[in-house]
């Protein structure tokens, strides 16, 4: 079953949020933006440890950021999840038919299941009692049955469980805070599977050692990889049997092994020679083993695997290896991350950005058809893959080239601002064009400010953005320099000697001593650029601006810096 939508209201810090999911969905956002709360909401509904009709709500789940309520006025938690067919007639198996009483007909005859859960807190008691109702909704949004059906809820959870691998996976101490001991994993049906159980324990021990960041001896790593190979070989031998086998440890691990390392008798040798990819497989398998807790999934279960910050405690090389394995899991995936490296490997359309707006979190994602194929290619190559970290910024300062990239953060510092600290990133658009970046910024809820030269190409850039957005010439998001480029702007505002010196010409003081003589700024700047380079001259201008008696930050650039800081601060509230 495919989880297509999650709606959350009044749960922890989330007042109201609706998340639409793809086969792989990646959540990004600042701390306290609600990423963990979304995962927790899903865990309440479909978590693998959920039993009966219990949802495990706690009093703290009713907190709403920025507000304080008495128990009498606390708004109820409302959670709603929608599962649907990916194609007409997909739900034709016996497992799906057992859920027929919860199904409704959606667009084009596609069948859906919509589960709504409402939790309210009593006015008295310590701790206060929590009352929970759940129901399945029809196409009109009314309950299909007047009475909650615990059997249907249990069947849905069995069929579509959430496997949550949280950031605390590295800090579980089953026997206190001393030396870790691998938690015994049940053998399921099979006391006959004692050998497999021992292999799981071996993998678990090595996994925990890796996650503790301790030095791992080569022989212990080899033993762990050998255990992975032997364990997978056992899974393969058992695949033809009629017994129900664990889907999580079978399909969810077997598939990425087949995709990346092959399988069969020589698997162990392949594992030993695959470097970081093998270690990545070991870490992923260990995390899945640990997340399984005390359950083994049914063979026909179609889980959603949610992984919170897979980059935690991992070197970027290992992270990239693990991502290729995560991406190959035969399951729907929901991932939260703060890693630029991981984000660079994710399709842009899979990204959802959580950002604060007027005291509440809102979700943003790339609109359908927002970018054509060529625009998506340019954004992917020139920005996302090379500088994935820009998507974590609050505001983009869109600039033409490298000169502005070096110059503006330092000029901002002279103005008393730290652009990085304000969540502002300079993004060069010359190789991509500003329009695709403005589209992406608007879709993802990232504020932006465009700075262009006053020459023909700069004005053309500005006009293309205005035309796309239907903006007037007075648009505050677009700044066109009066000068033809930033070098002439600096020249005009007191930094001419930077270019004279680089061009081997006399400085202004020497001109004054030697008498007046005609000087063409464009020719001097051209010679300076040929003699050095624009980035070099930008660094020289920065040095000159920080010297005693410097003319200060040119007013046009100061205005841009103040504008972008204002936008970043507004977008962070």
N, C-alpha and C positions, 0 to 999 in steps of 0.2 A: 504494500500500500504506500502511496506517495503522500507525504505531508505537504500540503500546498499553502496553508495559511495558519498563522497563530495570532490571536488577538488577546491583548493583556490590558486590564484596567485595574488601577488601584492596588497593584502588587509591588510591595517594597517601594523603590523610588520611581516606579513607572506609573504615571497617571493614566495614560492611554496610548497604546502602541499597537500597530498591526504589521506583522512581518510576513511577507510573501517569500516562499522558499523555492529554490531550484534543486536540481540533483546534488549540487554542491553550493552551499551558501557560506560566505565568509563575512563575519561581523567585525567591524573596526569601530573605534571610538575612544574618547578619553576615559581616564579613570572615573568611576562613579557615573558613567553614562547609561548603564543599565545592561551591559552585555551579560554579566553573570546572572542578573535577575531574569533575563529572558531564558537562559538555560535552566534556571531553577524552576521557572513556571512550567516549562515543558516536562521537567522531571516530576513535578507534582502530578501532571496529567498522565504521562505515559512511562514513567521511570521503571526500569527493570525490577526494582525492589518493591514497587507498589503492590499492595495486596488487597483483595476484596474491593470494597467501594471506598477505601480510605485514601485520603489525599495528602495527609501529613502537614497541613497548614499550621503555622506557628503565629503567636500574637505579633511578632516582629514583622511578619509578612504584610501586615496591614499598614505599615508606615508609608506615608506619601511625602516625598521630599518637599521641603519648604512649608509644610503645614503640620499643625498639631491638632489632634482631634480628641474629644472625649470618646469613650466607648460608644456612647449613645449616638454620636455624630459621625463615627468612622464609616466611610463609604465601604460597601462590600467589595470584595475581590471578585472580579469576573474574568474567567479564562475561557477561551473558545479556540478549538482546534478543528481544522478541516482537512480531511483526507479524501483523495479522489483517485479515480482511474486515470492512467496516462493515455489510454486508448479505449475506444468503445468495446465493451465485452471483456475487458481485462479481468474483472472480478467474476470468474466463472468456476473457480475451484471450490472444493468442499469447505475450506477454511473461510473463504469469503462469504459463502452462502449461509454460514452460521451467523453472520452479521446482517443478514437481509433485513431483519427487523429494525435496524438502525439506519438503513440506507435511504437516500432520497435521490431524485433525478435532477441533475444539473444541466448546464448548457449542452445542447446537441446530444442529449440522452446520456451523457457521462454521469456515472453514479458517484455519489459523494456520501461521506459520513461527517456530520458536524456534531461535536461533543461540546456542550457548554457546562461549566462548573461555576457555581456562585457560592462564596463563603462569606458569612457574616459573623461578627463578634458580638457576644452578649454584653449587656450593660453592667453586669455584676459578676463577682467571682474573682478569685485569685489563684491561678491565672484565669482570665475570663474564658468561658466556654466558646467554642467555635462551631457553628452550625454550617453544614455543607450540603448543597443540593446539586445534583447533576441530571442532565437530560440530553437526549439526542433530538436535533431539530429537523423539521421538514423544510421544504423549499420556501415556505412563508415565514420561517423563523419561529414557529411555534413547536412545543414539544410533541414528538411523535407519539409518546405514551404519557398518560397522566401520572404514572408512577415510575420512579427510577428503576432501571433494570440492571442489577448488579452483574448478572450473567453476561449481558451484552458488553458491559464495561470491561469485565475480566477477559472476554474473548478479544476485544479490541486491543487491550494491553498485551495479550499474548501474541497477537498477530503483528502488532506494530509497536514493539517496545523501544524505549529510548535507552541507549547505552551511553552514559555520560562519563567521560574521562576528564575529571576536573584538574585544576592546578594543584590541588592538595594530594595528587597521586604520588608525589615525591616525599611526602612528609607523614605518612601513616606509620605509626609505631604500634603494631598489634600487641606487643608485650612491654609497653612502657617506652621510655626514651633511651633505653640502652641499646645494645647491639640488636639489630633486626633479626628476626627469625621468620622465614617464609611461612605465611599462613597456609595451612594445609588446604588444598583444593579438593573438593569432593570428586569422586570418581563416577558420579552419575549412575547409570545402570550398571556400570561395569566394574565389579571388583576384578574382573578379567582385564581391566584397563589399568592395573597397578603400575605397569611399566610406563605407560603414558603419563600417569600421575607423577611418577618420579622425574620424568623428563620435564614436565611442567614446573616442578619445584626447582630443578636445575636452572631452567630459563628464568624463573622468578628471582632466584638468588643473584644471578649475574645482572639482571635488569636493575634490581635494587642497588647493587654496587655501582653500576654506571650512573644511576640517577643521584646517588649520594656524592658524585663527583670525586670519588676516591680513585687512586691509581689502580688500574685493573691489570694484573699480571697477564702476559701474553698467553700462558697456558690456561688460565681461567677463562679468558675470552674464547680461546679455541674450544674449550669444553662446552661453553655456552652455545657457540655456533654449531657444534656437533649435535648438541641436544635439540636445537631448532631443526636440523636436517632429519634426525631420527624421528622427531615428533611428527613432522610433516609426512614422512614416509608412512608412519602408522595411520595417519588420517587418510592417506591415499589408499592403503590396503583395506581400510574399513569402509571406503566410499561405496563399494559394490554390495555391501551387506544390506539387509532389509531393516536392521535396527535403526532407530532414530539417532542421528549423530548430532553433536552440538554445532549449530550453524555458525556461531560466533568464531569458534576456534577451527572450524572447517572452512566454510566458504570465505569468511571474512579474512582469513589469513592465507588460505591456499591460493586464492586468486592473485594477490599481488606477487606471491612467489612465482607463480606460473608466468606472470607478465614480465618479471624483471630478472629472474634467475633461472628459470626452467624448473624441471622437476625430474624425479626418477632416481635411479641408483647413484648417479654421480652428483646428486644435490649437495651432499656434504662438502665435496671438493669444490664445487662452485661457490658455496657459501664462504669457504676459507679464502677464496681468491677475490672476493668482490669488494673488499675494503669497507669504506664507510657505508655502502649500501647494505652490506650484511649486518653491520652494527645497527643500522637504522631498522632493519627488519626485526632484529632481536629486541630493540627497545619498543617497537610497535607491538610486537607479540606480547612482551611483558606487560605493557599497559593494558592490552585487551584482556589478558588473563586476570589482571588485578581488578579491572572494571567489571568483570563478569560476576564478581562477588560470589554468592552462594547459588546462583542460578545457571542452568544450561538452557539455551534458547531452543525452542521447538524447531524442527526441521523446516517448517513452512513459514517461520517468522520472517518478517521483512523489516529489520530494525533501522532506526535512525541513529547514526553514530555522531555524537556531539563531543567535540574535543576542545577543551578550553586551553588556549595558549600552548600549542604543541611545541613552541620554541623554548619553553621554560627549561633553563639549565643546559641547553644544547648548543654546541658549536654550529655556526651557519652551514658548514659543509654537511654535518650530520642532519641538520634540519632539512636541507634540500633533498637528501636521500629519503628521509622519513616522509616528506611531502609527496614524493613520487609514489610511495607505497599507500599513503592515505588516499591519494587521488584514485588509486586503482581498487580500493575496497568496493566490493559489489553491494553497496548500500548507499542510501541517501546520507549526506554528510552536512553537518552544521559546525562551523569552526569559528572560534574567536581568536584574534591575534593582534599583537603589537609589533610584529616583525616586518620590516621593509623587505627583507629577503623573501619571506614566504609570500607576501602580497604580490611581489613581482612575478611569482609563478602562477598566480591565480587569474583566471579569466576576469576581465573587468566587469562583465555583466553579472558575475557571481557575488560581487562585493556589495554589502549593505553598510552604510555609515550611520552610527548613532551620534547625534549631536544635540546639545541643549538649545532650546528655543523657548524664550519667555518662561523660564523656570521649569520646563518639562523637557524630557527627551523626545526627539523625533527621529524617524528612520528615513534615510535617503538612499536611493539606488539609481543606476543608469536607466533612463526611460527607454521603452521599446522604440526602436527606430531613431533614437537621438543622434547616433553617429552612423554615417554610412561606412562601407567597408574600408575605404581609403582613409577616412578620418580615424577610424579605430586603429588601423595599422600605424598611422603616424603617432597617435597618442601612446600606443603600446610600445613602439620602438624607442621613440625619443624621450619619453617621460617615464612611463610606468616601469618598464624593465630596467632602465638605467638609474631611475631615482624613485623607487617605489615609496620611499619615506614621505614624499610630498603629499600623499593621500592622507596622512595623519595630521596635516596642518589645519589650522583654523582659517587661514587666509592665504591666498596666493597673490604675490606681487609679480605680475606678468611683465617681463622685460625682454628686450630684443636680443641681447647677447651677453657675452662674458664680462664686458666692462661693467655693466650695471649690476651683474651678479656679485662681483667683488666690491664694488664701490658702495652700494646702497646700505648694506648692513653696517659698514663702518661709519658712514655718515649718520646713520640712525643712532649709533652709539654716542656720537658727538652731540646728538640732540637729546640724549638721555634715555634712549629706548634700546632694548635688546630684542631684535626681531625674532630670534629663535625662541627666546623666553616668552614672547607674546604669541607664539604659535604661527609665525609668519615665515613663509618660504618663498625665496625668489625662484621663479620658474622661467627659463629662457624659452621663448616660443618661436624663434626665427626658423628653425628646421621643421616645425610642426604647423605653424600658423596659430593665431590666437583664438579663432572661432571654435575649433574642436575643444580646446582647453576650457573656454568659457562654458561651453555646453556641459562638459564633464563637471566643472565646478558647481554650476547651478543644479545639476541633477543630484550631486552628492552633498549639497548643502554647504559647500566651501565658499566663503566670501572671497572676492577678488578685486584687484585694482590693476588696470592696464596703463603702462607707461610706454609711450612711443616717441620716436624722434619727430622733429618737425619737417622732415624732408618728404618727398613724394611717397616713398614706400611706407613711412610711418603713418602718414595721413590715410593711406589706403588700408593699412591694418585697422586703424581706428574706425574707418567707415564700414569695413566688413563686419566688425563687431556690432556697431550701431544698427546696421541694416538687419543683421540676424536677429537682434533682440527688439527691434523697433524702437530704439532709443533716440532721444533728441540730441542735438549737438551739445547741449548743456549737461549731458550725463556726467554725474560725479564719479562714476567708476572708470572713466576714460580720461587720461591726461596726455595732452600733446605738448611737447616742448615747443617754445617759440623759436628756439635755435634749430638748426638742421640736424644736430645730433648732440649727444651728451658731452662730447669733447668741446664743442663750441659753447655749450652752456657753462661748462667749467671755466673756459677762457673768459667769457663775458663777466663771470662773477668772481674774478680775482685770481685765477690760477693759470694765467697765460704763461708764467715763467716755467711751469712744469713742461710745457710743450716747446718753449724756446730752448730750454736747456737740452732736451732730448734731440732737438733738431740741429743743435750746434750753433744756435743763433745767440745774439746778445740778449741779456735779460732786460727787463723794463728799466732797472736802475742804470744799466750801461747805456740804454737808449737815451735816457734823460741826460747823462753826462756827455754823450757824443753828439747831441743835437737831434732834432726831429728828422725822421726819415720814414717814408711810407712803408707800412707793414701790412701784409695780407694774412689774416689769421688762418684762412683755409689752407694757404700754401705752407705755413709753418706747421700746422697740425698734420698735414699730409706727409711732410718730411719727417716729423717726429714719429708717426706711425710706421713709416718705412724703416726708420732707423732702429726702432724698438719694437713695440707691438701695443695694441690697445690694452690688453690686460696689464702689461708692464706699466703703461702710463696711468692706468687706474690705480695701481698700487702706489705710484709716485704721488698721485693726487691725494690719496689717503694719508700718506706720510706728511705731505705739505699741510693738509687740513688739520692735522693734530699738532703742528708746530706752534710755538708761541707767536702771537701776532698774526695768525692766519685769518683770512677773510671770513671764515665760518662756512656753514653749510649753505649753498646757494638756495635762495628762497623757493624756486620751483620744486627743487628736490625735497626741501624741508616740508613743503605742503603735501607732497606725495607720501612721505614717510608718516606724517601725522594722520593722513587719511587712512592709510592701510592699518595703522595701529588702532585707530578708532573702529574700523570694520572688524578687526580681529577680536577686540574686546566685546563688541556688540554680539558677535556670533558665539562668544563663550558664555553668554548669559541666558 
